[in-house]
Structures are given as C-alpha cells and as structure tokens.
Amino acid sequence: MSREPEKATPFFVAQFNMTAPPTGATPNLKPPSPPEDRGDWTVQTADGWARPPVKVDFIGTIVTEKPDPYASKAARERRQKQIDAEADQNAKCLDDAIFILSQSPTGRDVMEQLTKEGYRIVFDDRRTGDRGAGGLCDPSEKLIILHGHDNPEYLALLLGHESVHAVQNSRHDLFPSTRHKPEVGIKMSFAIEADAYAQQSQIALELAYGDPEGPKDQMRMQGPLQQMRERFPDIIRAAERVLIDDKSMQNGATVAAAFEAFYDNFYLRTFYEDAHIDWANAYAPKLKGSFPWLQRHFSKDTDSQWIKDRIQHKGKSYLNDHLPHMTFDDARHSGLTDTTAKKVQKFYKNHVKGDAPELKQFGIHMRGAIEVVQGLTTNFHAVFKQPDGPSSAIVNAPPPNRNNGFWQ
C-alpha cells in the first residue's frame, strides 16, 4: 500500500531551530547583496563615510616657559597641569584637524607630500607669537610650526596652507631667499601666498561639496568653507563663481580663480610686502661681510614662466592651463605700493651697491594690515580692486579710528 510522504511537521522544524513557512509560501532564496564598494572611504562616521587620516610626524608641544622660582610648590604644580592640559588639547585638536584635512583630495595630497619630504609638525607658541602668525613653515629644519588651537576646522585650513608652502619649497624650490633682489622676493612671496590661499580655498570647497570621485554618502562639512567666507570672502567667492560642475573643481579652474583674487586684496599684499622687506632689512647687515657679497645675496632675478611652471596643484601647473597669458612681470603681479617702493630704494642705498631698479607701482598700502590678516579684528575695512580699473580701488568708508592711528 503506497502513501505520500509526510510533510515537515512543526516538531521537525523545531529540531533545527527553523521557522516553518506558511503552507503554500515560496521560500526567499535571494542571496544577500554584497556591500557597496566605497574605495578608500572605509571609516563610518555620524556624518557619512570618510577616508582614514593621513599619517604625519607629530613631535608634540614645545614649552619654553621656565618655572617661576618664587612661586610655591602648589602653584608650580597647578601651572604644570595647565601646560600639560594645553599640550593634550593641541594633540587632540591636531588629530581632528588631520582627519578633516584627509577628506579633501587637495589636503590629502599636500600632507602626503609633506610627510614624504620628512617634515614634522610641532606646536610652538613662542615662535609663532614672535612672528604674529598662526602657523609657520620652516624649510631649513623641515618643520610645520603651529600656534596652539582648540578649533580643528580652522587648524585644518591652517595646516593645509603651511603644507602647501612645504611642497613649494621642497619639491619646486619656490621660496624667496637672500639670493633674490628684494623686489623679486616680494614678487615670489605674492606668488607662493596666492597659491597657498588658493589651495586653502580649494580644501574648503572639497570639504563642503565632497570629493567628486567619492561615494554619495561620504562625509561633508560646511565649517571650513564658512570660515573662508568670513575671513577671506573675496578669494573664496572668486573660486565659487567658477564652480559650475565637478570638472571645474577637479581641473584647477577654481584654484586659478582664487589665485588671481589674492592680488585684489590690498590687505594681504601690504602684509606680505612689509613682511619680506622687514625680513630682508634684518638679514642684510648679517650677510654684508660675506664673500662675494653681490654674487651671493640680493642679486638674483626670477623668470615669470619659471614661477608659473612651479605653481602646481596636485602635480599640475594650473596657471599654464587656465591663465596662459598671465605674467608675473606686470604691475598687478609684481608692483609695489609707494610706501614699500621707498623702502626697497632705501634698501639698495644701504645694503647693495648700485642704484635701485625702476619699480612698478600698484595698490594701496593699508594701515592695520597685520591685525586684519591675523584675524584679530572682527570688522575690518576691506579694500579690493575693481576688475576693470587699471589701478584705482574701491575704498569704503573706514571704521572709527583708534588713538594709535590704526583702523578698528
């Protein structure tokens, strides 16, 4: 006598810890979908997927403060705890800043090159304080020197800026030195700073809009872009004007636009004019006895195309691509204010044999440039050049004048 096989009973299913499907139901045999390939974006955060941070050589916080011999033991211990807390804060802030900077293709590129060239990062409030700077690049010691910070987004932009300088010097030998004539040194200072501010702007854009080659759910952040809009609105606005699509952010168009905008900011021009001529005046007396004087110091010129070839973003000379007719020999890119031109002429008279060359003049020497560039004032009197004006500038009504003659 034949019979049909028995169906699986609940008891049979229970033995294998299974759930009996409803009668007549079709089992779901679809395999699970593989995880999405996000490439280097392997770190999951609350704001999206991120790339792991670039490894850098951080050597800590340098403390030059000496213990007060007249303070009590308890007071010295309290002060030491404060110093240790500041060092810990610097280290944590730098970790966060490096993670942020690593999400930008530009920031990642300059930090990787920085590390390959053997640069180290250190916090030193004394050295930065002496120069009135938030950060310094010291090519001779291969150091990036930072002032203590507790804002990682600001520190990320600052570290990106100084990393660009390290690459300019180590990879392209693009740094003014005592070899160059003072007016040539200022021209080169303009060029390297315009490049650093342009790539700093590019970093802010990439962090805000994301890497075009990254996944859609990558981490994005608006903070660095907002800081650029508040501190250097003319530079970042120029970059955003040409931000038409992903290609304009990848092919160097936004970097070139920000580079040119630097030359319209008379505060920045004044700051770097003063910084270089003061530096040259400080070094000239120390070098004057060396042999041969004229051949070694303050005598070298620099070709415009040589500079253009070495202003690079991610290995490409973006000025040749987007500003092919630009020259560093015109008044816009090498001209000095009347105040600085007089200082250069005096430099030649005091330190170099022979008359000063004929100097091109451009722009207005701005009072209070140091305060503005360092961001020490909340509201400042900004002067920018008109796009169609040969030398005139838009001068807004200045804010109230302080007793020392500087604008507030």
LINDA-V523579 format. One record per residue. N is the residue number from 1. RES is the residue in three letters. SS is DSSP state (helix for helix, strand for strand, loop for the rest). PHI is phi in radians with two decimals (* if undefined). OMEGA is omega in whole degrees, -180 to 180 (* if undefined). Layout:
<<N RES SS PHI OMEGA> <N RES SS PHI OMEGA>>
//
This chain:
<<1 MET loop * -178> <2 SER loop -1.70 177> <3 ARG loop -2.64 178> <4 GLU loop -1.24 178> <5 PRO loop -1.11 -179> <6 GLU loop -1.22 176> <7 LYS loop -1.34 179> <8 ALA loop -1.06 -179> <9 THR loop -1.65 176> <10 PRO helix -0.99 179> <11 PHE helix -1.13 180> <12 PHE helix -1.08 179> <13 VAL helix -1.10 -177> <14 ALA helix -1.12 -179> <15 GLN helix -1.11 -179> <16 PHE loop -1.90 177> <17 ASN loop 0.98 -180> <18 MET loop -1.97 176> <19 THR loop -1.87 -178> <20 ALA loop -1.22 178> <21 PRO loop -1.22 178> <22 PRO loop -1.04 -179> <23 THR loop -1.05 179> <24 GLY loop 1.53 -179> <25 ALA loop -1.39 178> <26 THR loop -1.60 -179> <27 PRO loop -1.13 180> <28 ASN loop -1.47 -177> <29 LEU loop -1.77 -178> <30 LYS loop -1.23 -179> <31 PRO loop -1.22 179> <32 PRO loop -1.13 -179> <33 SER loop -1.25 -179> <34 PRO loop -1.18 179> <35 PRO loop -1.11 -179> <36 GLU loop -1.16 179> <37 ASP loop -1.43 -179> <38 ARG loop -1.81 178> <39 GLY loop 1.11 -178> <40 ASP loop -1.37 -177> <41 TRP loop -1.45 -172> <42 THR loop -1.96 -178> <43 VAL strand -1.78 -179> <44 GLN strand -1.61 178> <45 THR strand -2.16 179> <46 ALA loop -1.14 -178> <47 ASP loop -1.76 -180> <48 GLY strand 2.28 -178> <49 TRP strand -1.48 -175> <50 ALA strand -2.34 175> <51 ARG loop -1.53 176> <52 PRO loop -1.15 -178> <53 PRO loop -1.21 175> <54 VAL loop -1.22 178> <55 LYS loop -1.43 179> <56 VAL loop -2.20 179> <57 ASP loop -1.78 -180> <58 PHE strand -1.81 -176> <59 ILE strand -1.89 171> <60 GLY strand 1.83 -179> <61 THR strand -1.91 178> <62 ILE loop -1.53 180> <63 VAL loop -1.96 180> <64 THR loop -1.81 -179> <65 GLU loop -1.23 178> <66 LYS loop -1.65 179> <67 PRO loop -1.05 179> <68 ASP loop -1.30 -177> <69 PRO loop -1.17 -178> <70 TYR loop -1.66 180> <71 ALA loop -1.42 178> <72 SER loop -1.25 179> <73 LYS helix -1.06 180> <74 ALA helix -1.12 180> <75 ALA helix -1.17 179> <76 ARG helix -1.15 178> <77 GLU helix -1.17 178> <78 ARG helix -1.10 -180> <79 ARG helix -1.15 179> <80 GLN helix -1.13 177> <81 LYS helix -1.12 177> <82 GLN helix -1.11 180> <83 ILE helix -1.11 180> <84 ASP helix -1.12 180> <85 ALA helix -1.15 178> <86 GLU helix -1.13 178> <87 ALA helix -1.12 178> <88 ASP helix -1.12 179> <89 GLN helix -1.13 178> <90 ASN helix -1.06 -179> <91 ALA helix -1.11 180> <92 LYS helix -1.16 -180> <93 CYS helix -1.12 179> <94 LEU helix -1.16 177> <95 ASP helix -1.00 -180> <96 ASP helix -1.15 -179> <97 ALA helix -1.13 179> <98 ILE helix -1.14 177> <99 PHE helix -1.08 178> <100 ILE helix -1.11 -177> <101 LEU helix -1.11 -179> <102 SER loop -1.22 179> <103 GLN loop -1.45 178> <104 SER loop -1.66 176> <105 PRO helix -0.99 178> <106 THR helix -1.18 179> <107 GLY helix -1.07 179> <108 ARG helix -1.12 -179> <109 ASP helix -1.10 -176> <110 VAL helix -1.22 178> <111 MET helix -1.24 177> <112 GLU helix -1.13 177> <113 GLN helix -1.16 178> <114 LEU helix -0.98 -178> <115 THR helix -1.20 179> <116 LYS helix -1.09 -180> <117 GLU loop -1.42 175> <118 GLY loop 1.51 179> <119 TYR loop -1.34 175> <120 ARG strand -2.06 -179> <121 ILE strand -2.00 -179> <122 VAL strand -2.55 171> <123 PHE strand -1.72 180> <124 ASP loop -2.60 -177> <125 ASP helix -1.19 -179> <126 ARG helix -1.22 -177> <127 ARG helix -1.18 178> <128 THR helix -1.21 179> <129 GLY helix -1.16 178> <130 ASP helix -1.08 -180> <131 ARG helix -1.63 -178> <132 GLY loop 1.10 -174> <133 ALA loop -2.21 174> <134 GLY loop -1.39 179> <135 GLY strand -2.77 -180> <136 LEU strand -2.40 171> <137 CYS strand -1.98 180> <138 ASP strand -1.93 -178> <139 PRO loop -1.15 -177> <140 SER loop -1.14 179> <141 GLU loop -1.79 -177> <142 LYS loop 0.90 -180> <143 LEU strand -2.21 163> <144 ILE strand -1.81 -173> <145 ILE strand -1.86 -176> <146 LEU strand -2.03 171> <147 HIS loop -1.49 -179> <148 GLY loop -0.97 -177> <149 HIS loop -2.44 172> <150 ASP loop -2.18 179> <151 ASN loop -2.01 -175> <152 PRO helix -1.15 180> <153 GLU helix -1.18 176> <154 TYR helix -1.14 -178> <155 LEU helix -1.13 178> <156 ALA helix -1.08 178> <157 LEU helix -1.13 180> <158 LEU helix -1.12 179> <159 LEU helix -1.13 176> <160 GLY helix -1.08 179> <161 HIS helix -1.05 -177> <162 GLU helix -1.23 177> <163 SER helix -1.14 176> <164 VAL helix -1.05 178> <165 HIS helix -1.08 179> <166 ALA helix -1.09 179> <167 VAL helix -1.17 179> <168 GLN helix -0.99 -177> <169 ASN helix -1.35 -172> <170 SER helix -1.33 -177> <171 ARG helix -1.61 -171> <172 HIS helix -2.15 -179> <173 ASP loop 0.92 -175> <174 LEU loop -1.81 -179> <175 PHE loop -2.53 175> <176 PRO loop -1.17 -179> <177 SER loop -2.56 179> <178 THR loop -1.21 176> <179 ARG loop -1.22 -171> <180 HIS strand -1.55 170> <181 LYS loop -1.00 -176> <182 PRO helix -1.04 -179> <183 GLU helix -1.23 176> <184 VAL helix -1.26 176> <185 GLY helix -1.07 177> <186 ILE helix -1.16 177> <187 LYS helix -1.02 179> <188 MET helix -1.22 176> <189 SER helix -1.07 176> <190 PHE helix -0.98 -175> <191 ALA helix -1.13 -177> <192 ILE helix -1.25 178> <193 GLU helix -1.28 176> <194 ALA helix -1.05 178> <195 ASP helix -1.14 -179> <196 ALA helix -1.16 178> <197 TYR helix -1.17 179> <198 ALA helix -1.16 180> <199 GLN helix -1.27 173> <200 GLN helix -1.10 176> <201 SER helix -1.13 179> <202 GLN helix -1.07 178> <203 ILE helix -1.06 -180> <204 ALA helix -1.09 179> <205 LEU helix -1.14 -179> <206 GLU helix -1.15 178> <207 LEU helix -1.20 -178> <208 ALA helix -1.36 -175> <209 TYR helix -1.70 179> <210 GLY loop 1.58 177> <211 ASP loop -1.32 -180> <212 PRO loop -1.00 180> <213 GLU loop -1.62 -178> <214 GLY loop -1.62 180> <215 PRO loop -1.23 -178> <216 LYS loop -1.15 -177> <217 ASP loop -1.67 177> <218 GLN strand -1.28 180> <219 MET loop -1.25 175> <220 ARG loop -2.28 179> <221 MET loop -2.58 -176> <222 GLN loop -1.69 -174> <223 GLY helix -0.99 180> <224 PRO helix -1.05 178> <225 LEU helix -1.14 179> <226 GLN helix -1.12 178> <227 GLN helix -1.14 177> <228 MET helix -1.14 179> <229 ARG helix -1.13 -179> <230 GLU helix -1.43 -173> <231 ARG helix -1.60 -178> <232 PHE loop -2.33 -174> <233 PRO helix -1.09 -179> <234 ASP helix -1.18 -178> <235 ILE helix -1.26 -178> <236 ILE helix -1.22 179> <237 ARG helix -1.16 178> <238 ALA helix -1.10 179> <239 ALA helix -1.19 -178> <240 GLU helix -1.22 179> <241 ARG helix -1.11 -178> <242 VAL loop -1.72 179> <243 LEU loop -1.41 -176> <244 ILE loop -1.46 -179> <245 ASP loop -2.65 -179> <246 ASP helix -1.07 -177> <247 LYS helix -1.10 -179> <248 SER helix -1.15 178> <249 MET helix -1.54 -179> <250 GLN helix -1.75 -173> <251 ASN loop -1.66 177> <252 GLY loop 1.64 -178> <253 ALA helix -1.13 -179> <254 THR helix -1.17 179> <255 VAL helix -1.17 -180> <256 ALA helix -1.11 179> <257 ALA helix -1.14 178> <258 ALA helix -1.17 178> <259 PHE helix -1.01 -179> <260 GLU helix -1.16 -179> <261 ALA helix -1.14 177> <262 PHE helix -0.96 -174> <263 TYR loop -1.27 176> <264 ASP loop -1.61 -178> <265 ASN strand -1.66 -175> <266 PHE helix -1.24 175> <267 TYR helix -1.16 179> <268 LEU helix -1.13 179> <269 ARG helix -1.04 -180> <270 THR helix -1.08 -178> <271 PHE helix -1.02 -176> <272 TYR helix -1.42 170> <273 GLU helix -1.07 -178> <274 ASP helix -1.09 -177> <275 ALA helix -1.07 -176> <276 HIS helix -1.31 -177> <277 ILE helix -1.21 176> <278 ASP helix -1.17 177> <279 TRP helix -1.11 180> <280 ALA helix -1.10 179> <281 ASN helix -1.13 -180> <282 ALA helix -1.29 -176> <283 TYR helix -1.53 -174> <284 ALA helix -0.97 -180> <285 PRO helix -1.06 -179> <286 LYS helix -1.28 -175> <287 LEU helix -1.73 -170> <288 LYS loop -1.14 -179> <289 GLY loop -1.49 -177> <290 SER loop -1.33 -176> <291 PHE loop -2.21 -15> <292 PRO loop -1.41 -171> <293 TRP helix -1.05 -173> <294 LEU helix -1.19 -177> <295 GLN helix -1.33 -174> <296 ARG helix -1.74 -171> <297 HIS loop -2.29 172> <298 PHE loop 0.92 -179> <299 SER loop -2.37 -172> <300 LYS strand -1.64 172> <301 ASP loop -1.79 -179> <302 THR loop -2.39 -179> <303 ASP loop -1.27 -178> <304 SER helix -1.05 -178> <305 GLN helix -1.17 177> <306 TRP helix -1.04 178> <307 ILE helix -1.18 -178> <308 LYS helix -1.03 -179> <309 ASP helix -1.14 -174> <310 ARG helix -1.77 172> <311 ILE loop -1.46 -171> <312 GLN loop -2.25 173> <313 HIS strand -2.15 -179> <314 LYS loop 0.96 174> <315 GLY loop 1.47 -179> <316 LYS strand -2.08 179> <317 SER loop -1.42 -170> <318 TYR helix -1.20 178> <319 LEU helix -1.22 177> <320 ASN helix -1.11 -178> <321 ASP helix -1.35 -171> <322 HIS helix -1.93 178> <323 LEU loop -2.31 -173> <324 PRO loop -1.13 -177> <325 HIS loop -1.67 180> <326 MET loop -1.22 176> <327 THR loop -2.30 178> <328 PHE loop -1.48 -179> <329 ASP loop -1.71 180> <330 ASP loop -1.44 -176> <331 ALA helix -1.13 -178> <332 ARG helix -1.08 -173> <333 HIS helix -1.75 179> <334 SER helix -2.38 -179> <335 GLY loop -1.25 -179> <336 LEU strand -2.02 172> <337 THR loop -1.23 -179> <338 ASP helix -1.04 -180> <339 THR helix -1.11 -179> <340 THR helix -1.26 178> <341 ALA helix -1.05 178> <342 LYS helix -1.13 178> <343 LYS helix -1.15 179> <344 VAL helix -1.15 178> <345 GLN helix -1.09 178> <346 LYS helix -1.17 178> <347 PHE helix -1.07 179> <348 TYR helix -1.08 -178> <349 LYS helix -1.14 -174> <350 ASN helix -1.52 -168> <351 HIS helix -2.19 -175> <352 VAL loop -2.20 177> <353 LYS loop -1.25 179> <354 GLY loop 1.75 -178> <355 ASP loop -1.39 177> <356 ALA loop -1.23 178> <357 PRO loop -1.22 176> <358 GLU loop -1.23 -173> <359 LEU loop -1.82 174> <360 LYS loop -1.36 -179> <361 GLN strand -2.01 -178> <362 PHE loop -2.81 170> <363 GLY loop 1.48 -178> <364 ILE loop -2.12 177> <365 HIS loop -1.38 -171> <366 MET loop -1.58 172> <367 ARG loop -1.30 180> <368 GLY loop 1.34 -177> <369 ALA helix -1.09 -179> <370 ILE helix -1.07 -179> <371 GLU helix -1.11 -178> <372 VAL helix -1.18 -177> <373 VAL helix -1.14 179> <374 GLN loop -1.34 178> <375 GLY loop 1.28 -177> <376 LEU loop -1.47 179> <377 THR loop -1.97 -178> <378 THR loop -1.45 178> <379 ASN loop -2.07 -177> <380 PHE loop -2.31 -177> <381 HIS loop -1.56 -175> <382 ALA loop -1.66 178> <383 VAL loop -2.14 179> <384 PHE strand -2.21 -179> <385 LYS strand -1.33 174> <386 GLN loop -1.23 -179> <387 PRO loop -1.06 -175> <388 ASP loop -1.85 -179> <389 GLY loop -1.63 -178> <390 PRO loop -1.21 -180> <391 SER loop -2.65 -177> <392 SER loop -1.31 -178> <393 ALA strand -2.30 175> <394 ILE strand -1.48 -180> <395 VAL loop -1.97 177> <396 ASN loop -1.41 178> <397 ALA loop -1.07 -176> <398 PRO loop -1.25 175> <399 PRO loop -1.24 -177> <400 PRO loop -0.97 -178> <401 ASN strand -1.57 177> <402 ARG loop -1.45 -177> <403 ASN loop -1.10 -177> <404 ASN loop -1.48 175> <405 GLY loop 1.62 179> <406 PHE loop -1.59 176> <407 TRP strand -1.20 -177> <408 GLN loop -1.41 *>>
//
